[in-house]
């Protein structure tokens, strides 16, 4: 069995800490700005307390910016939001009319090579994200050893970058061993083959020990085995992420099995029952029309009943599968939660990250309001990584991960490109774009 052997690989890693997942919920009640002070032990030095003044703060719950407030930060957290003009208790930071929103979260990235990764290039990718105001990322599949190293060194302050949350990739036997040489032994704790009869708790122990936040269930799982895998992952406090289509498990079956975040709107073509989609002779225009107008109502009901999140990844659909934009429009209208992720390899030559393209597609092509697009990359993506109690809103007690903009993104989503300042864990990021 695969996972008896895996234990030999992961035993040296068992002392590495990892973070238990927090169960996803609907939009939390603290999505607005909280002015209630929390009790913190203040450091003696005055400059250890920062007071951000003369800016507009985004009230996520009300969907508007508010003025006349100051944000007080200490020890990497927002400790209070108060009426401006009170007695100064720390170093004043004049935001000069900037617009303050929570740091953005790209909930679907790939910052490492899968094998023989160049760790310095990984840090360049992560630094690029942070400089543009992306303060957390979820890496959906990569070199787990490199990702754990980056995760720990960023948390310790040795390196600069967004907080890293990553997956242990898991697929069935047919995906790996169908005669085309995708994978040979040995498997690793962050890339595993699962088969009925395997010791699933050993698989999840390996994933947890390597620092993974969750599992990414990819391919070759039927609905019954999928349920067993989900239960095992939850027993070990792992988030459960996966493809919307598992081959053979179909989207509604994937949701019913308990997968919390489903990736790729384009995979929802599997909701169609039109047999002409499977024929090569069927014109592309016809296929695209059928896919764009697939009935999502039953799927939406399942998603809402299970409080599941759709990871749209429209960036990967933008060239060949633009019909997927209409599916996201319909899911959004049905009230399904949509997170913002790109599924893109980082291009350091681009002037800004593809996450901003994704949010632009939500607004221009999918009927999102600008506040809903921002929520997709903050509040909802915080749920994806299980960190909604710590990031995603400007709230007392949450991490001081901030993006300060020159213009109002509620008026124009493209203002997300005009960065005045980035703050990560209460510290200003140099060279923010």
N, C-alpha and C positions, 0 to 999 in steps of 0.2 A: 504493500500500500504506500501511496505517495507520501503521506504525512507522518508515518513513522520515521522515514528517512529524513524528512524535513526537520524533525526535532534536533537532529545532529547539527543542522545548520544554524538553528535559532537559539540553542542553549546559551551561547556566549552573549546573546543580545537581551536575555531576559531581564537584565538589570537596567536596561534603557527605559526611561519613563515614557509614557504616552498619555494622551488626554482622553478621558471617557467622553463619549458622545452625549449630548443633551438631546432629549427627545424633541422632535420637531413639533411645532404647534401652529395654529393659525396666527395671523398677524398679532403680535403681542400687544398687551394693553399699554405698554410704555413707548409706543412708536412716536409719541410727541416729545416735546422738550419738557424735561422734569426740572423744576426749580427747587425741589426738596434737597436740603443739604444732607450729606452723609458724613459720618464721623470718621475722620482719618487722623493718624498721628502726623502732624506737620513737621517737616524737617526744620532745623533751626535757621538755615540760610534763607534769606528773603527770596533769592532768585530761584529757589526750588519750587516756588509757587508762581505760575504764570496766569495772568489775567488777560484774556483776549477781549478787546473792546473795539467799539466803532465798526461793527460788522452786522450783517444780516444772518440770522441763524435759522436753519430749516426746521420747521415743525413738521415732522413726517406724518403725524396723524392728521393734522388739519390741512396738509398739503400747501403750506404757504411759508414764506420767510417772515420773521418777526424782527423788529428793531428795538432799540432801547434796552438791550440785555447784554450782560457780560458773562463770559464763560471762564470759570476758575478751574485750573488744572494743577494737580499735584501727583507725584509718584506714578505718572503715566495714565492717570484716570481723570475723567471729568468729576469734580467733587461738588460743584453747584453751578447753576445758571441763575443769575440774580439781576435785579434792576441795576442799570448802569448808574455810575456816579457815587457808589458807596465808597467807604474808606478803602484805600488801596492796601492789599495785603500781600502783594507779590510784585513781580516784574511785569510791567504793562506792555502788552503787544498791541499796537495800533493796527487794526486790519484795514483801515483806510477805505471803508465802504465795501469791503469784500463780502462775498456770499459763501457762507460756511455750510458744508454738507458732511455727512459721515464719509470716511474713506470708502472707496469703491471696492467691490469684491468681484473678481472674475472667477466664476464658479465652474469653469471647465478650461483648464490650460494644460500645456505640455511643455515643461521647461527643461527637461533632461532628455538625452538619448536613452533608449531602452537598455543598451548594453555599452560598456566601455565609455561611460559618460565623461565629458570634460567638465569638471566641477567649476572651473573658473568661468566657463561660458554659462553655466547654470546661474552663477552669481551675477553675471552681466544681464541675463534675461530678467532675473528678479529685481535687480537695480533699476532696469528700464521701466518695469511696472510701477515700482514705488515712486519714481520721479514724476510719474503722471497721475499720482493720487490713488493707485490701486494698492491698498494696504493689506489685503488678504487674497490668497489664491487657493483654489482646489486643483491639484494636479491629478488628472483622472487615470493616468497610467504612465509609469516611467521607471527609472532606476531608483528603487526604494532606498538603497543604501545612500545614494547621493542626496535624495530628498530628505532623509532623516538627518543627515549631516547639516544640510542647509537649514532645516527647521530648528535644530538645536543651536546652531551658531548665530542665527538671527535672534532667537529668543534670549541668548546670553549676551547679546550686544557685540559679539566679535565681528559680525558681518551685518551689512545693511540690506534690507529687503522687506517685502511683505511677509506676513505670517503665512506659513506653508501648512496646508492640510493635504494629505495624499491618500491614494487608494491602494489596496492590495488587489491586483487584477486576477480574476478567476473566470475560467471558462471550462466547458465540458470536453470530453475526450474527442468527439468528432471534430471540433474546431482545431485541435492541435494535431491530430493524427489521421488526417484524411488523405495521406499519400503525397502531400506537397511540401513536407519538411518545414512546417512553421516553427516547431519547437522540438528540441531533444533534451534529454536529461542533462544536468539536473535542473529541476524546478527550484524556485527561490521563494522565500516567505512573501515577496511582493508580486510574484507571478506563479499562480498555482493552477493545476488541473484538478477538477473535482469530478468524481464519478459516484454513482449510487454504491453504497457499501463502504466508502471512505469514512474515516473518523473525522467528522466535520469539526468537532471541538478542537482537535489538533491543528486543523487548518486555520481556525480563527485565533488560536493561541499564537501561532506563527505570525499571522498578520498583525496582531496587537503588539507583539514583542518587537517587530521591526519599526514601530512608530506610526503605522497607518491609522488614519482617523476612521476609515470605513473600507468597505469592499466594493469593487466595481465588478458586477456580474455582467458578463459580456455576450456569451454565445453558447449554444448547444445545451440548453437547460429546458426540460419540460416543466409544466406547471406544478406537478407534484414534487419533483426533486427541488424545484425552486423554493417551494414553501419550507422545506427542510433546511435549506441553506440560509434562508432569511432568519429562521428561528435560531439557528446556531450563531449567526452574526450578532443578533440582538442579545443572546445570552452573554456575549463577551463585550457588550457595550460598544459595538461597532456600528457606524452609520451604514445604511444599505442603499447603495447607488447601483444603477444598471442601465443597460440599453432598453429602449421602449419595446424592442422586438428581440426575443431571445433565441428564436429558431430552435425548437418549435414553439415555445411559449409566446403567445400573442399579446399585444398591448394590454387588453383588459385583464388577461390572466396574470400578467406581470404586476399590475396594480393590485389585484386580488391577493397575490402571494405576499404582499407587504413591502415591496420595493418602494423606498421613500422618495427617490428622485429618479426620474426617467429621462434619458438623454435622447435627443435628436428628433425634431418634429418630422423630418423626412421619413422616419421609420413608421409613422402613423398611416402611411399608405396601406399598411397591413389591415387597417380597419375596413377597407373596401371589399365588397363581395363581387365586384365586376370581373368576370373571368377573362375579359378581353385584355386586362392589364398584363396577363401572363403570356400573351402571344406577341412574338416578334413583329408580325405583320401589322399590328395595331399602330396607327399613326401617333407620333409623340404628342401632337397637339391634343388628341383625344385623351391620351393617358394623363397628361398634365391637368386637363380639365376635370377629369374624374377624381384625381388625387386632391386637387385644390378644394373640391366640394364634398369630400367624404363626410359622412354624418358622424360628428364627434360627440353627440349628446350622451350616449350610453357610456362612452369612455370618460366624459367629463363628470358624470354622476359618480363613477367609481373613484376618480381622482379626488373629488371633493369629500366623498365618504371616508376615504383613507387619509385625507389631509396630505396628499402626495403633491410633488412639485414637478413641473415640466421644465427640463433644461433644453431650451429651444435650439441653441447653436445655429442660428440663422446665417452666421458667417460662412459655414461650410455648405449651406444651401444656396448661397447668393448667386452662384454662377450657373448651376445646372438644374437646381430644384426650387426655383422661386415660388412654385405652387405651395411650398411649405409655409410661406408667409401667411397665406390665407387660413391655413390650419391654425396657426398661432393666433391670428385675429379672432377666429371662432372660439378657440379655447379661452381666450381672454374675456370675450363677451359672455361666456358661460360661467365665468368666475373661477377658473382654474388658476392656481398660482404659477407664475412663470418666472424662472430665474434667468440671470444674464451670464452666459458663458460663451466662449468662442471656439473651443476645440482647435486652436491654431498654434502652430509652431511660431515662436517669437521671431519677428523680423526687426532687428535692431535699426534698420535703415528707415523704417517708417516713422513719420513725425509724431505719431501718437498710436496707442495700442488699438487693436481691433475691437476691444470691448466697446469703444465709443461708436464704432460702426454698428455693432449689435444693438446698442441703445437707439441709434438713429433709425435702424430698421423697425424697431418697435414703434417709434413715433410716426415715421413717415409712411410705413407700409402695413402696420398691423393695428392701427387705431388706438394705441396707448396714449394716454395723456403724458405730459413730461414728468409729472410726479410719479405716475405708475412705472415709467421707465426707470426712474431713479430708485424707486422701491425695489425693482427687480434686481438691481446691482448693489443693494444695501440690505434692507430688511429681509427680503426673501432669500437672497444668497447667503445671508447669515444663518438662516434656518438650514440651508443645504449642508453647511459645514458643522451644524450643531452648536453654533456660537451666538445664538440670538440673545442670550442673556448678557453678552459681553461686548458685542459690536453691532453696528447697523443703524443706530439712531444717536442723536445728541441727547443723552440722558445721563443724569447723575449716577455715578457708579460704573459706567461703561468706560471702555478704553478710550483714551484721547487719540483716536485715529481720525484725522480730519483732512478734508480737501477744501481749500479756500480759493474761490474763483473770482475773476475780475468782473464777470457779468452774471446775470440771472439765468440759470439753466431752466427755470420754469417758463421763461419767455422763449428761450431758444436752447434746445438740448445741446447744440454745438458749443455752447459756452463751457461745457465740460473740458474743452480743449484749451481754454484760456486760464491756465493755472497761475495763481498768485503765490500760493504757499501750500506745502504738504506737511502735515504733522503726523508722526508715527509714535504711538505710545508716549505722547506728551513732549516729544522732541521734534524740532523743526528739521526737515530733510534738506540738506544742501543740494543745489543744482536741480531743484524741481522745475519742471517745464511748464 
